[in-house]
Amino acid sequence: MTTAYKLLLVEDDLTLADWVIEYLQEQDFIVEHVARGDLVLKKVADFSPDLVLLDVMLPGLNGIEVCRLLRQDSQLPIIMLTARSDEFDEVIGLEAGANDYVIKPVRPRALLARINSALKNNITTPQNTQEITLGQLSINCEASRVIYNGKEVELSTSLFAFLWFLANHAGEVVDRDTVFKALKNREYDGQDRRFDVMLSTLRKIFNDDPQSPKKFKTVWGKGYLFVADAWND
């Protein structure tokens, strides 16, 4: 593993927590642990994990409520740990914003596979990255402010989020499923074209006309491309 990812384990079963921590540390993860749901938000702020393993049944605050609170301002990958295997737990967890869930008793290799998959699919912007400047375009995430050619550009919340996401992946083709998981917390259903429409809107706002290098591209059968060099003109 080339990156030492940081994982936060939220689990009140200390025996389970001990072996999970030991196993994940053997896989070169940096792991920290809390045993109460009401300690999670502060720990996330202090530790800045790349992923949270979150038990459903917790003292202080249950895992579903913790997940909802985290999702209010973060796209941090969350994998729920549940002792029950019925559909109810799965649906509630996913509706709360979880990326995935693992049923106890936890199988080490299955857990590792889920973690690696969630980290691979995660396109969350690093928390210390608050501003992007590409040629004539400047985007400040903290202030939700966009400057283009020296002038401020007013964007809706959804358009700003989409632009910020694309700019963070400049030069990279991102598929629709990745976009939906990042911005809507769900998979692409094969029919929803909202981001196609939003891309057309961004093209109009930023004068992406046929006579100049395209700033945004739709790559047929693949996804969307933010062209970094086109913003220098």
BELHU-V370955 format. One record per helix or strand of 3 or more residues. SS is the DSSP state (~ for helix, > for strand). FROM is the first residue (numbers start at 1). TO is the last residue. Records with the same first field share a line. If there is no record, write none. Layout:
SS: FROM-TO / FROM-TO
This chain:
>: 6-10 / 30-34 / 51-55 / 77-82 / 100-103 / 131-134 / 137-140 / 145-148 / 151-153 / 216-219 / 223-226
~: 14-26 / 37-47 / 63-71 / 87-95 / 108-121 / 157-168 / 176-183 / 194-205 / 228-232
